Amino acid sequence: MYDSFDRHIHYLRISVTDRCNLRCTYCMPPEGVRLIHHTQVLSYEEILEIADIAVSLGFDKIRITGGEPLVRKGVAGLVRMLAGLDISDLSMTTNGTLLRQYAGSMKEAGLMRINVSLDTVDPQRYREITRGGEVRDVLDGIDAALDAGISPVKINCVVNGSTEGKDAVEVAHYAANRGLEVRYIHQMNLSKGHFAVVEGGDGGDCSRCSRLRLTANGLIKPCLFDDLAFDTRTLGAREAIRRAVEYKPAGGSINCSGHFYNIGG
């Protein structure tokens, strides 16, 4: 499918949950967040149906996101269902803390590649950024993904300012020693419209954007930095996707109704 700016839209990012086992300072406020009621969350069967319709419309790339996707029970079953579609790429973004437990089942189910969030390798800094997380869990999870044969494993590193900061440099050294690629994501602000091109990736470059987002409660969003959304449950998946492509903006502006934890970043 092509939008009104002649961009080829063929990449669907699917948020399977807004829940997360970390509380990163740049993603969630200290007081916590209001979560989607479980009755509103799409079932795996609903997700598969929407993805199948997207594929019939020309989508060939799918990424599973959250929240943290590995906190949702049975997510390997969804991976297996999506892997059965006629797509060229099936990936996941995860904070990696549960990856040691699930890497093998993800690979067996058909996951092709994975991005792991890692903003620092310093244990104390990691606890500060995530409000209590253990960086050792992430590093063990990355090792497990590599051992399971998931390839490539990429690192997503959020930076506030320069990529020459101590945390970012240490992550780069760790990644180089493990033969991993790093994508530097400059800290964003939805309500203020602050975003930048991802260093080492293609996110944030509006002129090349090829993606739509499916939220955990069934909304198709044409742009992360826009309030526009189309409900698959009221419009039907085909019409929601069609409208999202038709009305996809030329570039991001602001989003005052959504959050990273429930859209998928």
C-alpha positions, 0 to 999 in steps of 0.5 A: 500500500502507498500513502498520499506521499508515495511512501510504501506502507508495509510494516506493522508494529503490534503492541500485545500489552501495555504492561511492563515489569520495569518502570523506566524514568523516560517511559512511565511517571513515578506514580505509575500508569492507568492500564488498559482493562484486560477485557479491552486487550486484543486476543491473540486470535484477533491480532492474528486476524488483523495481521492476516488482513494486513498481509493481504493488503501487502504488509510483509514485515511485523514487529511485536512490541509492548509494554514488555511483550514477554510479560504476556502469557503465551506470547510464543503461541502468537509468534508461531501464528504470525510466523505462519503468515506470508511475511519476510520479517518477524521481530520483537522489541523487548527489555530483555529481562525475561529473555533468558527464560523465553529465547529458546521458545521464541526462536522455535516459534519462528521469531527471526530477530530481536531488539533488546533495550539496554541504556547502560551496562552499569548495574546501579545506573540501570536500577536508577533508570528502570527503577529497580531492574537488574542489568544482569538479567538483560545481559543473560537474556542477550546471551540466551538469544544468541545461544538460541540462534536468533539473529541479528540481536540488536541493542536499542540504547536511549540517550539523553543528549550525546551518544558520547556519554558514559553510558552510551559509550560503555554500551557500545563497547559491550556490543562491539565485544559481543558482535552486536549492532547498536541503535541510538534512540534520542529521548523523545517527548510525545506531547511536545513533539520531540523526536529525532532520527534513530542513529543506526536505524530508520526510525524517526525519518518521516520521509522514509516511514513505512509503518503503522502501529496496532495498539493492544486495544485494537487501534491502528495508528498511522504515526506515533507522534499524532493523535490519529487512530482508527478502531479495528473493532468498530471499523473492521481491520481492513477499513481501519488499515485503509484509513490509516494509510490514507490519512498518514501525515507527512511527518510527526507533530504531537501526541497528547492522547497516547504513551510509549508504554501503550503504543510500542515506541 
